[in-house]
Every structure is written in structure tokens, then in C-alpha cells.
Amino acid sequence: MLDPVLLRTFLAVAETQSFTAAGVRLGISQPTVSQHVRRLEAAVARTLVARDTRGVTLTDNGDAMAGFARTILAAHATADAYFSGAATRGRLRFGAADDLAITQLPRILRDFRRLHPQVNLELTVNQSAPLLRRVHAGQLDLVFIKQTAGESAEGTRVATDQMVWMAQDGIALEAGEPVPLIVYQAPSISRQMAIDALEAAGRTWRITCNTRDVNGVLAAVRAGIGVAVFPHSLIPADLVKVSQRLALPDLPAVDYVLIANPTTQREPVDALTNAILSRGVIRAV
């Protein structure tokens, strides 16, 4: 039997890539986080986490354990809700950034609706900036969005990801020609990142595709009509990072954050927040 407490701590380390950040997320000390990970490694007789001066990474066994941990913790949550008799009720107006549709989020929402059938879940998909405005205006109860890393202390950080330039594998740029950009319609964090980075580097650019959703971005990139700024961990298998090959400027990292309306009913918000934090949503599907 694997202790759910140890599994929850291990997942926090896996998702934050930091013992300190995992402790902050869970409300426990960094030495306690280290102790939990060591106890889990002892229980399975495998090294799960590699520690060096550059940070914390998972071993191959650690990657496998992360999958098992998410499954086990989800089963625990389902059993607890079933036998507690305290069904979560209410209305939950949830907003998610468009590109999160290609992560584990749809599966988490499906499981959440099955586990909490008495919660009326209303989903809004949009760009991060409009969603943030709507939760501040009281029009949404909880949003899951991207922000430039370290931009705000508001909300709960789920993960951090590096933004990179993405394109079809064989794409080439002619020297001196404007960089062909595939972008979301404004306002968009990735659109602004692309323009700011190119202008700071003295590079000219032109927009070859202006789209509303992630499927439009991916279709245009697959058609080879330009490059797009995209979260590194979400790049589909048939597309590639081209930042170095095409000598494109560096881009900032982003935080994936959950931000709640403080005046809303807490129980449904807390239930979905915990579901997202426990499942490791930021993985491409």
C-alpha cells in the first residue's frame, strides 16, 4: 500500500520541480517534503527523484510513479466523496485558456462532473486576458490561465512552462526576410510575447495567420505558413521547437495559475482546484 500523503507530496515535487515550492503548495516544510520523498523511495526500493545543482528532475521510475500516483489519488478522492455522503453542490462558472484544451484538462473536467453530478459546471474557453477580467468582474468563479512567470502573486500556481518558437520540422527562414507569425487575435499573451521579442531583437515580422483558437494555430503551423509561440510542454509530436535552429530570440516562461473569485461559493471552487492540482494537468495529449 502506498501512502496517499507521500504520493501527494511526490506529485507536488514532480509538478513544481522544487522541494521548496512543493512545500509552499502543500503548507509543509521543505525538510518534510524531502522526508516524504525518501520514504516513498524506500517503500518502492527505487530512486524517483534526481537532485543536482540545476534543480530537481524525475528519473524513469519517477515518471512511472507520477502516473500511478495520479491514478491512486483520483481513486481515493472518488471513494472519499462516495462514502462521505457530503456531495458538493452548487454552480461553478469555470474559464480555461484555449490551449489548455490539448492538455489533460478535458479528462479532469469529465471526471469532475462524474464525481460531482450536483455541481452545475459552466465552461468558458477564451484567451487568458479576457478570462482574468471576467473573474475580477464577478462573471466567472474560477479561471485557469497563463501569465508571464512571476507576473502576479494572485491565485494558485499549478506549473511553470517555457514559451518557445514552434514550427513544422522542415521550415526555413530566408535571411533578412520578416519572420512569418501565426498568432492568436489580440489580446493574447503569446502574440504579445512574439512581437515584443522580435522587436527587441531588431527583427522584422509579418502576421501570416490570425486565429481565435488553438486548433487554428496548430493547423496553420502544420501547413508550414509560419512559426508560433507555444508552451514547450504542449508541442504536439508532429511539430518541433525551432528557437535555436532559426536563431529566434528567447522568450519568457509562463505560469499556469488558478484564480478564484473571492465572493463565490467556495466548495465547488475548492473541489475543482484540488482535482486540477492532484492530476498534473499540464501534459499534452
Buried (B, 14 or more C-beta within 10 A) or exposed (E): EBEBEBBBBBBBBBBBBBBEBBBBBBEBEBEBBBBBBEBBBEEEEBEBBEEEEEEBEBBEBBEBBBEEBBEBBBEBBEEEBEEEEEEBEBEBBBBBBBBBBBBBBBEBBEBBEEBBEEBEBEEBBBBBBBBBBBBEEEEBBBBBBBBBBEEEEEBBBBBBBBBBBBBBEEBEBEEEEBBBBBBBEEEBBBBBBBBEBBEEEEBEBEBBBBBEBBEBBBBBBEEBBBBBBBBBBBBBEEBBBBBEBBEBBEBBEBBBBBBBBEEBBEBBBEBBBEBBBBBBBBBEE
